[in-house]
Amino acid sequence: MDEILQVPNLDDIHFSMRVPESYDGNNAYALYIHVPGGSGWYAQGVGANLESQFVFAAQNYVNDVILITPQPVDYLNTTVDMVIALTEWALNEYNIDPQRVYLSGYSFGGETVSLVMVKRPELYSRVLHMASRWDGSVGALVEQKVPVMMVIGDDDEYYRVSDVERAYLGLRRKYESKGLAAEEIDELVVLDVKTDDYFNVEASQHDAGADLFASDSEIMGWLLR
């Protein structure tokens, strides 16, 4: 539950990890890293990152997958570098299929993920960005043609749909300028805005979304295909 990776020039990286018993190193496994929101930060206590259901839900879609969820310390540069370091470590430590390296982030975790994709998009196969905001540029993401899905409630209490739509349209324009057909762009950039009836709970959209998105087969199925 509380693994620690020590990397030069970074604080100790606290994370949780599951390696299937079937893993013996002979076959390449998938790798899925989920970055939780503020409630999963290390400051919230050891194991707070496991309140997020995404890595548990992933086992319903992929059997041969190594699961990692870090405990962030912020949603900017330090945690961004920690996520990259964890990914590089896992790729070196285990037999990982480079075509099946999945990354997702919720809330603050989504901001982290967007900045990871500015620095090292080539490490990842698909990206799921949820209930958040896309920080930074999208140029590196476009150069690598990494598929990304953005999911948010239409009345999210912390993030604005208009910001997510702006990033989505910016990505589409970048691909259009490179001459990609609309059908190909549709595969690379997906926007899913959930209306209030999707949530159908008394809790806020932002709070309820974490569990609902993790249990949504269309969202998780898109990522872990």
C-alpha atoms as an extended CHARMM CRD file, in Angstrom:
* protein
*
       225  EXT
         1         1  MET       CA              0.0000000000        0.0000000000        0.0000000000  PROA      1               0.0000000000
         2         2  ASP       CA              2.8140000000        2.4370000000        0.7750000000  PROA      2               0.0000000000
         3         3  GLU       CA              5.6830000000        1.7480000000       -1.5730000000  PROA      3               0.0000000000
         4         4  ILE       CA              8.4870000000        4.3000000000       -1.7390000000  PROA      4               0.0000000000
         5         5  LEU       CA             10.6110000000        5.0970000000       -4.7790000000  PROA      5               0.0000000000
         6         6  GLN       CA             13.7120000000        7.1920000000       -4.2180000000  PROA      6               0.0000000000
         7         7  VAL       CA             14.8410000000        9.2640000000       -7.1750000000  PROA      7               0.0000000000
         8         8  PRO       CA             17.7170000000       11.7760000000       -7.2440000000  PROA      8               0.0000000000
         9         9  ASN       CA             16.5800000000       15.4120000000       -6.9400000000  PROA      9               0.0000000000
        10        10  LEU       CA             13.0610000000       14.3740000000       -5.9030000000  PROA      10              0.0000000000
        11        11  ASP       CA             11.4670000000       13.7350000000       -2.5210000000  PROA      11              0.0000000000
        12        12  ASP       CA             10.4810000000       10.1570000000       -1.7070000000  PROA      12              0.0000000000
        13        13  ILE       CA              7.6830000000        9.0740000000       -4.0470000000  PROA      13              0.0000000000
        14        14  HSD       CA              4.9210000000        7.3320000000       -2.1080000000  PROA      14              0.0000000000
        15        15  PHE       CA              2.6570000000        5.0910000000       -4.1720000000  PROA      15              0.0000000000
        16        16  SER       CA              0.4560000000        2.0210000000       -4.1190000000  PROA      16              0.0000000000
        17        17  MET       CA              0.9830000000       -0.8150000000       -6.5410000000  PROA      17              0.0000000000
        18        18  ARG       CA             -0.4530000000       -4.1540000000       -7.5890000000  PROA      18              0.0000000000
        19        19  VAL       CA              1.4360000000       -6.7140000000       -9.6420000000  PROA      19              0.0000000000
        20        20  PRO       CA             -0.7210000000       -9.7160000000      -10.5960000000  PROA      20              0.0000000000
        21        21  GLU       CA              0.3810000000      -13.0800000000       -9.2050000000  PROA      21              0.0000000000
        22        22  SER       CA              0.4760000000      -14.3280000000      -12.7810000000  PROA      22              0.0000000000
        23        23  TYR       CA              3.3250000000      -11.9590000000      -13.6640000000  PROA      23              0.0000000000
        24        24  ASP       CA              6.6040000000      -13.8370000000      -14.1320000000  PROA      24              0.0000000000
        25        25  GLY       CA              8.4230000000      -11.5010000000      -16.5000000000  PROA      25              0.0000000000
        26        26  ASN       CA              8.0720000000      -13.7320000000      -19.5370000000  PROA      26              0.0000000000
        27        27  ASN       CA              5.1280000000      -11.8920000000      -21.0640000000  PROA      27              0.0000000000
        28        28  ALA       CA              4.6730000000       -8.1490000000      -21.5100000000  PROA      28              0.0000000000
        29        29  TYR       CA              1.9470000000       -6.7100000000      -19.2670000000  PROA      29              0.0000000000
        30        30  ALA       CA             -0.0150000000       -3.4800000000      -19.5190000000  PROA      30              0.0000000000
        31        31  LEU       CA              0.7200000000       -0.6000000000      -17.1400000000  PROA      31              0.0000000000
        32        32  TYR       CA             -1.9720000000        1.6880000000      -15.7530000000  PROA      32              0.0000000000
        33        33  ILE       CA             -1.1660000000        4.7330000000      -13.6450000000  PROA      33              0.0000000000
        34        34  HSD       CA             -3.9390000000        6.8060000000      -12.0820000000  PROA      34              0.0000000000
        35        35  VAL       CA             -3.2510000000       10.1790000000      -10.4530000000  PROA      35              0.0000000000
        36        36  PRO       CA             -5.8890000000       10.9980000000       -7.8090000000  PROA      36              0.0000000000
        37        37  GLY       CA             -7.2180000000       14.3930000000       -6.8030000000  PROA      37              0.0000000000
        38        38  GLY       CA             -6.4400000000       16.3350000000       -3.6610000000  PROA      38              0.0000000000
        39        39  SER       CA             -8.1180000000       13.8190000000       -1.3500000000  PROA      39              0.0000000000
        40        40  GLY       CA             -5.4840000000       11.2580000000       -2.3460000000  PROA      40              0.0000000000
        41        41  TRP       CA             -2.4370000000       13.3930000000       -1.6250000000  PROA      41              0.0000000000
        42        42  TYR       CA              0.1900000000       12.1210000000        0.7960000000  PROA      42              0.0000000000
        43        43  ALA       CA             -0.7200000000       14.9310000000        3.1930000000  PROA      43              0.0000000000
        44        44  GLN       CA             -4.1360000000       13.2700000000        3.5790000000  PROA      44              0.0000000000
        45        45  GLY       CA             -2.5510000000       10.1290000000        5.0310000000  PROA      45              0.0000000000
        46        46  VAL       CA             -1.0370000000        6.8910000000        3.8360000000  PROA      46              0.0000000000
        47        47  GLY       CA             -3.4600000000        5.0230000000        1.5830000000  PROA      47              0.0000000000
        48        48  ALA       CA             -5.7260000000        8.0030000000        0.8880000000  PROA      48              0.0000000000
        49        49  ASN       CA             -5.0240000000        7.4770000000       -2.8140000000  PROA      49              0.0000000000
        50        50  LEU       CA             -6.8040000000        4.1150000000       -2.6150000000  PROA      50              0.0000000000
        51        51  GLU       CA            -10.1370000000        5.7780000000       -1.9890000000  PROA      51              0.0000000000
        52        52  SER       CA            -10.1360000000        6.3810000000       -5.7350000000  PROA      52              0.0000000000
        53        53  GLN       CA            -11.6970000000        3.3910000000       -7.5130000000  PROA      53              0.0000000000
        54        54  PHE       CA            -10.0070000000        3.6760000000      -10.9010000000  PROA      54              0.0000000000
        55        55  VAL       CA             -7.1880000000        1.1730000000      -10.3990000000  PROA      55              0.0000000000
        56        56  PHE       CA             -9.6100000000       -1.3130000000       -8.8370000000  PROA      56              0.0000000000
        57        57  ALA       CA            -12.0600000000       -0.9140000000      -11.7120000000  PROA      57              0.0000000000
        58        58  ALA       CA             -9.2880000000       -1.4130000000      -14.2630000000  PROA      58              0.0000000000
        59        59  GLN       CA             -9.0600000000       -5.0780000000      -13.3000000000  PROA      59              0.0000000000
        60        60  ASN       CA            -12.5010000000       -5.5870000000      -14.8630000000  PROA      60              0.0000000000
        61        61  TYR       CA            -11.0780000000       -4.6720000000      -18.2710000000  PROA      61              0.0000000000
        62        62  VAL       CA             -7.4920000000       -5.9670000000      -18.3110000000  PROA      62              0.0000000000
        63        63  ASN       CA             -6.1490000000       -9.0080000000      -16.4750000000  PROA      63              0.0000000000
        64        64  ASP       CA             -2.4910000000       -8.6520000000      -17.3340000000  PROA      64              0.0000000000
        65        65  VAL       CA             -2.0230000000       -5.1460000000      -15.9750000000  PROA      65              0.0000000000
        66        66  ILE       CA              0.3060000000       -3.6610000000      -13.3870000000  PROA      66              0.0000000000
        67        67  LEU       CA             -1.4870000000       -0.9480000000      -11.4140000000  PROA      67              0.0000000000
        68        68  ILE       CA              0.1190000000        2.1050000000       -9.8460000000  PROA      68              0.0000000000
        69        69  THR       CA             -1.4360000000        5.0720000000       -8.0890000000  PROA      69              0.0000000000
        70        70  PRO       CA              0.8690000000        7.6660000000       -6.5190000000  PROA      70              0.0000000000
        71        71  GLN       CA              0.1900000000        9.9230000000       -3.5650000000  PROA      71              0.0000000000
        72        72  PRO       CA              0.7340000000       13.3970000000       -5.0260000000  PROA      72              0.0000000000
        73        73  VAL       CA              2.3120000000       16.2340000000       -3.0950000000  PROA      73              0.0000000000
        74        74  ASP       CA              0.9680000000       18.9830000000       -5.3670000000  PROA      74              0.0000000000
        75        75  TYR       CA             -0.6160000000       19.2750000000       -8.8020000000  PROA      75              0.0000000000
        76        76  LEU       CA              2.2780000000       21.0410000000      -10.4590000000  PROA      76              0.0000000000
        77        77  ASN       CA              5.9380000000       20.3510000000      -11.1700000000  PROA      77              0.0000000000
        78        78  THR       CA              6.9120000000       18.0490000000       -8.2890000000  PROA      78              0.0000000000
        79        79  THR       CA              4.1160000000       15.5400000000       -8.7710000000  PROA      79              0.0000000000
        80        80  VAL       CA              4.4900000000       15.7750000000      -12.5560000000  PROA      80              0.0000000000
        81        81  ASP       CA              8.1200000000       14.6890000000      -12.2300000000  PROA      81              0.0000000000
        82        82  MET       CA              7.1130000000       11.9800000000       -9.7520000000  PROA      82              0.0000000000
        83        83  VAL       CA              4.5790000000       10.4900000000      -12.1760000000  PROA      83              0.0000000000
        84        84  ILE       CA              7.1550000000       10.4760000000      -14.9580000000  PROA      84              0.0000000000
        85        85  ALA       CA              9.7640000000        8.9110000000      -12.6640000000  PROA      85              0.0000000000
        86        86  LEU       CA              7.3120000000        6.2030000000      -11.5740000000  PROA      86              0.0000000000
        87        87  THR       CA              6.4770000000        5.4340000000      -15.1970000000  PROA      87              0.0000000000
        88        88  GLU       CA             10.1190000000        5.2060000000      -16.2220000000  PROA      88              0.0000000000
        89        89  TRP       CA             10.9030000000        3.0310000000      -13.1980000000  PROA      89              0.0000000000
        90        90  ALA       CA              8.0570000000        0.6180000000      -13.9740000000  PROA      90              0.0000000000
        91        91  LEU       CA              9.0630000000        0.4070000000      -17.6360000000  PROA      91              0.0000000000
        92        92  ASN       CA             12.6100000000       -0.4940000000      -16.6120000000  PROA      92              0.0000000000
        93        93  GLU       CA             11.6920000000       -2.7940000000      -13.7170000000  PROA      93              0.0000000000
        94        94  TYR       CA              8.9770000000       -4.8480000000      -15.4110000000  PROA      94              0.0000000000
        95        95  ASN       CA              8.2530000000       -6.3440000000      -18.8010000000  PROA      95              0.0000000000
        96        96  ILE       CA              5.7320000000       -3.7620000000      -20.0380000000  PROA      96              0.0000000000
        97        97  ASP       CA              4.0430000000       -3.5940000000      -23.4310000000  PROA      97              0.0000000000
        98        98  PRO       CA              4.8600000000       -0.0350000000      -24.6080000000  PROA      98              0.0000000000
        99        99  GLN       CA              1.6350000000       -0.0030000000      -26.6200000000  PROA      99              0.0000000000
       100       100  ARG       CA             -0.4060000000       -0.4790000000      -23.4210000000  PROA      100             0.0000000000
       101       101  VAL       CA              0.7330000000        2.2110000000      -21.0250000000  PROA      101             0.0000000000
       102       102  TYR       CA             -2.3400000000        4.0270000000      -19.7500000000  PROA      102             0.0000000000
       103       103  LEU       CA             -2.5470000000        7.2420000000      -17.7280000000  PROA      103             0.0000000000
       104       104  SER       CA             -5.5020000000        8.9280000000      -16.0670000000  PROA      104             0.0000000000
       105       105  GLY       CA             -6.1020000000       11.7370000000      -13.6280000000  PROA      105             0.0000000000
       106       106  TYR       CA             -9.0690000000       13.1540000000      -11.7590000000  PROA      106             0.0000000000
       107       107  SER       CA             -9.4650000000       16.7780000000      -10.5740000000  PROA      107             0.0000000000
       108       108  PHE       CA             -6.0070000000       18.0050000000       -9.5020000000  PROA      108             0.0000000000
       109       109  GLY       CA             -4.7500000000       14.7070000000      -10.8860000000  PROA      109             0.0000000000
       110       110  GLY       CA             -6.0780000000       15.7240000000      -14.2930000000  PROA      110             0.0000000000
       111       111  GLU       CA             -4.0430000000       18.9130000000      -14.1880000000  PROA      111             0.0000000000
       112       112  THR       CA             -0.9820000000       16.8430000000      -13.3180000000  PROA      112             0.0000000000
       113       113  VAL       CA             -1.6580000000       14.4800000000      -16.2100000000  PROA      113             0.0000000000
       114       114  SER       CA             -1.9680000000       17.3660000000      -18.6570000000  PROA      114             0.0000000000
       115       115  LEU       CA              1.4680000000       18.6370000000      -17.6020000000  PROA      115             0.0000000000
       116       116  VAL       CA              2.9550000000       15.1500000000      -17.8320000000  PROA      116             0.0000000000
       117       117  MET       CA              1.7850000000       15.1330000000      -21.4330000000  PROA      117             0.0000000000
       118       118  VAL       CA              3.6790000000       18.3610000000      -22.0610000000  PROA      118             0.0000000000
       119       119  LYS       CA              6.9210000000       16.7840000000      -20.8460000000  PROA      119             0.0000000000
       120       120  ARG       CA              6.8290000000       13.0940000000      -21.7790000000  PROA      120             0.0000000000
       121       121  PRO       CA              3.8400000000       12.1570000000      -23.9400000000  PROA      121             0.0000000000
       122       122  GLU       CA              5.8320000000        9.4440000000      -25.7000000000  PROA      122             0.0000000000
       123       123  LEU       CA              5.6840000000        7.2830000000      -22.5720000000  PROA      123             0.0000000000
       124       124  TYR       CA              1.9240000000        6.7590000000      -22.7850000000  PROA      124             0.0000000000
       125       125  SER       CA             -0.5090000000        5.0390000000      -25.1200000000  PROA      125             0.0000000000
       126       126  ARG       CA             -3.8150000000        6.6030000000      -24.0430000000  PROA      126             0.0000000000
       127       127  VAL       CA             -4.8120000000        9.3280000000      -21.5890000000  PROA      127             0.0000000000
       128       128  LEU       CA             -8.0070000000        9.9190000000      -19.6150000000  PROA      128             0.0000000000
       129       129  HSD       CA             -8.4970000000       13.4550000000      -18.2480000000  PROA      129             0.0000000000
       130       130  MET       CA            -11.4560000000       13.8590000000      -15.8840000000  PROA      130             0.0000000000
       131       131  ALA       CA            -13.2380000000       16.6690000000      -14.0400000000  PROA      131             0.0000000000
       132       132  SER       CA            -10.2830000000       18.9400000000      -14.4510000000  PROA      132             0.0000000000
       133       133  ARG       CA             -8.5460000000       21.5760000000      -16.5700000000  PROA      133             0.0000000000
       134       134  TRP       CA             -5.9090000000       21.1210000000      -19.2460000000  PROA      134             0.0000000000
       135       135  ASP       CA             -2.8430000000       23.1020000000      -18.2070000000  PROA      135             0.0000000000
       136       136  GLY       CA             -0.0180000000       23.9100000000      -20.5870000000  PROA      136             0.0000000000
       137       137  SER       CA              0.3140000000       23.4150000000      -24.3040000000  PROA      137             0.0000000000
       138       138  VAL       CA             -0.9270000000       20.5390000000      -26.4380000000  PROA      138             0.0000000000
       139       139  GLY       CA              1.8330000000       20.6010000000      -29.0410000000  PROA      139             0.0000000000
       140       140  ALA       CA              3.8260000000       17.6520000000      -27.6740000000  PROA      140             0.0000000000
       141       141  LEU       CA              0.6630000000       15.5760000000      -27.3320000000  PROA      141             0.0000000000
       142       142  VAL       CA             -0.2260000000       16.2540000000      -30.9540000000  PROA      142             0.0000000000
       143       143  GLU       CA              3.2690000000       15.3960000000      -32.1920000000  PROA      143             0.0000000000
       144       144  GLN       CA              3.0170000000       11.9850000000      -30.5110000000  PROA      144             0.0000000000
       145       145  LYS       CA             -0.6390000000       11.5130000000      -31.5330000000  PROA      145             0.0000000000
       146       146  VAL       CA             -1.5950000000       10.1760000000      -28.1130000000  PROA      146             0.0000000000
       147       147  PRO       CA             -5.3730000000        9.6280000000      -27.8670000000  PROA      147             0.0000000000
       148       148  VAL       CA             -7.0200000000       11.5900000000      -25.0690000000  PROA      148             0.0000000000
       149       149  MET       CA            -10.5230000000       11.5750000000      -23.6280000000  PROA      149             0.0000000000
       150       150  MET       CA            -11.7720000000       14.5280000000      -21.5720000000  PROA      150             0.0000000000
       151       151  VAL       CA            -14.7540000000       13.9130000000      -19.2840000000  PROA      151             0.0000000000
       152       152  ILE       CA            -16.4890000000       16.5110000000      -17.1100000000  PROA      152             0.0000000000
       153       153  GLY       CA            -19.9060000000       17.3000000000      -15.6860000000  PROA      153             0.0000000000
       154       154  ASP       CA            -21.7530000000       20.2110000000      -17.2770000000  PROA      154             0.0000000000
       155       155  ASP       CA            -22.0850000000       21.8640000000      -13.8700000000  PROA      155             0.0000000000
       156       156  ASP       CA            -18.8330000000       20.7930000000      -12.2190000000  PROA      156             0.0000000000
       157       157  GLU       CA            -18.3190000000       22.8220000000       -9.0490000000  PROA      157             0.0000000000
       158       158  TYR       CA            -14.5390000000       23.2170000000       -9.3950000000  PROA      158             0.0000000000
       159       159  TYR       CA            -13.7970000000       23.3370000000      -13.1210000000  PROA      159             0.0000000000
       160       160  ARG       CA            -15.4760000000       25.0450000000      -16.0590000000  PROA      160             0.0000000000
       161       161  VAL       CA            -16.7380000000       23.1140000000      -19.0460000000  PROA      161             0.0000000000
       162       162  SER       CA            -15.7120000000       26.0220000000      -21.2660000000  PROA      162             0.0000000000
       163       163  ASP       CA            -12.0460000000       25.5030000000      -20.3240000000  PROA      163             0.0000000000
       164       164  VAL       CA            -12.2120000000       21.8290000000      -21.2130000000  PROA      164             0.0000000000
       165       165  GLU       CA            -14.0190000000       22.5790000000      -24.4690000000  PROA      165             0.0000000000
       166       166  ARG       CA            -11.3420000000       25.1290000000      -25.3410000000  PROA      166             0.0000000000
       167       167  ALA       CA             -8.6070000000       22.5360000000      -24.9060000000  PROA      167             0.0000000000
       168       168  TYR       CA            -10.6030000000       19.9860000000      -26.8950000000  PROA      168             0.0000000000
       169       169  LEU       CA            -11.1710000000       22.3720000000      -29.8030000000  PROA      169             0.0000000000
       170       170  GLY       CA             -7.5350000000       23.4680000000      -29.6760000000  PROA      170             0.0000000000
       171       171  LEU       CA             -6.4410000000       19.8710000000      -30.0520000000  PROA      171             0.0000000000
       172       172  ARG       CA             -8.7810000000       19.3170000000      -32.9660000000  PROA      172             0.0000000000
       173       173  ARG       CA             -7.4930000000       22.4320000000      -34.7360000000  PROA      173             0.0000000000
       174       174  LYS       CA             -3.8950000000       21.2920000000      -34.2660000000  PROA      174             0.0000000000
       175       175  TYR       CA             -4.6840000000       17.9520000000      -35.8730000000  PROA      175             0.0000000000
       176       176  GLU       CA             -6.6460000000       19.6320000000      -38.6650000000  PROA      176             0.0000000000
       177       177  SER       CA             -3.6500000000       21.8430000000      -39.4210000000  PROA      177             0.0000000000
       178       178  LYS       CA             -1.5690000000       18.6780000000      -39.7980000000  PROA      178             0.0000000000
       179       179  GLY       CA             -3.9920000000       17.4090000000      -42.4260000000  PROA      179             0.0000000000
       180       180  LEU       CA             -5.6850000000       14.6430000000      -40.4450000000  PROA      180             0.0000000000
       181       181  ALA       CA             -9.1710000000       13.5960000000      -41.5180000000  PROA      181             0.0000000000
       182       182  ALA       CA            -12.1000000000       14.1860000000      -39.1590000000  PROA      182             0.0000000000
       183       183  GLU       CA            -12.5290000000       10.4490000000      -38.5770000000  PROA      183             0.0000000000
       184       184  GLU       CA             -8.9260000000       10.0940000000      -37.4200000000  PROA      184             0.0000000000
       185       185  ILE       CA             -9.2080000000       13.1510000000      -35.1810000000  PROA      185             0.0000000000
       186       186  ASP       CA            -12.3430000000       11.6430000000      -33.6180000000  PROA      186             0.0000000000
       187       187  GLU       CA            -10.2050000000        8.6870000000      -32.5520000000  PROA      187             0.0000000000
       188       188  LEU       CA             -7.5210000000       10.9150000000      -31.0660000000  PROA      188             0.0000000000
       189       189  VAL       CA             -9.6300000000       13.4920000000      -29.2050000000  PROA      189             0.0000000000
       190       190  VAL       CA            -12.8520000000       12.7140000000      -27.3540000000  PROA      190             0.0000000000
       191       191  LEU       CA            -14.9520000000       15.1090000000      -25.2780000000  PROA      191             0.0000000000
       192       192  ASP       CA            -17.6640000000       13.6860000000      -23.0180000000  PROA      192             0.0000000000
       193       193  VAL       CA            -19.7170000000       16.2720000000      -21.0950000000  PROA      193             0.0000000000
       194       194  LYS       CA            -22.0540000000       14.6060000000      -18.6200000000  PROA      194             0.0000000000
       195       195  THR       CA            -25.3780000000       16.2920000000      -17.8690000000  PROA      195             0.0000000000
       196       196  ASP       CA            -26.9710000000       16.4650000000      -14.4260000000  PROA      196             0.0000000000
       197       197  ASP       CA            -29.1920000000       13.4170000000      -14.9890000000  PROA      197             0.0000000000
       198       198  TYR       CA            -26.0450000000       11.2770000000      -15.3850000000  PROA      198             0.0000000000
       199       199  PHE       CA            -25.0790000000       11.9600000000      -11.7860000000  PROA      199             0.0000000000
       200       200  ASN       CA            -28.5480000000       11.5640000000      -10.2740000000  PROA      200             0.0000000000
       201       201  VAL       CA            -27.2140000000       11.9140000000       -6.7260000000  PROA      201             0.0000000000
       202       202  GLU       CA            -27.4300000000       14.5150000000       -4.0080000000  PROA      202             0.0000000000
       203       203  ALA       CA            -23.6690000000       14.9970000000       -3.9080000000  PROA      203             0.0000000000
       204       204  SER       CA            -21.9820000000       17.5370000000       -6.1670000000  PROA      204             0.0000000000
       205       205  GLN       CA            -21.0770000000       16.5260000000       -9.7080000000  PROA      205             0.0000000000
       206       206  HSD       CA            -17.4030000000       16.8540000000       -8.9300000000  PROA      206             0.0000000000
       207       207  ASP       CA            -17.5400000000       14.6760000000       -5.8200000000  PROA      207             0.0000000000
       208       208  ALA       CA            -19.8440000000       12.0780000000       -7.3360000000  PROA      208             0.0000000000
       209       209  GLY       CA            -17.9910000000       11.8930000000      -10.6330000000  PROA      209             0.0000000000
       210       210  ALA       CA            -14.9900000000       10.0020000000       -9.2970000000  PROA      210             0.0000000000
       211       211  ASP       CA            -16.9470000000        6.8480000000       -8.4850000000  PROA      211             0.0000000000
       212       212  LEU       CA            -19.3490000000        7.2010000000      -11.4110000000  PROA      212             0.0000000000
       213       213  PHE       CA            -16.6130000000        7.6290000000      -14.0210000000  PROA      213             0.0000000000
       214       214  ALA       CA            -14.6420000000        4.7030000000      -12.5680000000  PROA      214             0.0000000000
       215       215  SER       CA            -17.6930000000        2.4570000000      -12.9380000000  PROA      215             0.0000000000
       216       216  ASP       CA            -18.6160000000        3.7150000000      -16.4230000000  PROA      216             0.0000000000
       217       217  SER       CA            -17.7600000000        1.0570000000      -19.0020000000  PROA      217             0.0000000000
       218       218  GLU       CA            -17.7010000000        3.5500000000      -21.8660000000  PROA      218             0.0000000000
       219       219  ILE       CA            -15.1000000000        5.7080000000      -20.1100000000  PROA      219             0.0000000000
       220       220  MET       CA            -12.9040000000        2.9540000000      -18.7250000000  PROA      220             0.0000000000
       221       221  GLY       CA            -13.4120000000        0.8140000000      -21.8080000000  PROA      221             0.0000000000
       222       222  TRP       CA            -12.1610000000        3.6660000000      -23.9800000000  PROA      222             0.0000000000
       223       223  LEU       CA             -8.9670000000        3.9400000000      -21.9360000000  PROA      223             0.0000000000
       224       224  LEU       CA             -8.1930000000        0.2600000000      -21.4370000000  PROA      224             0.0000000000
       225       225  ARG       CA             -8.9230000000       -1.0430000000      -24.8940000000  PROA      225             0.0000000000
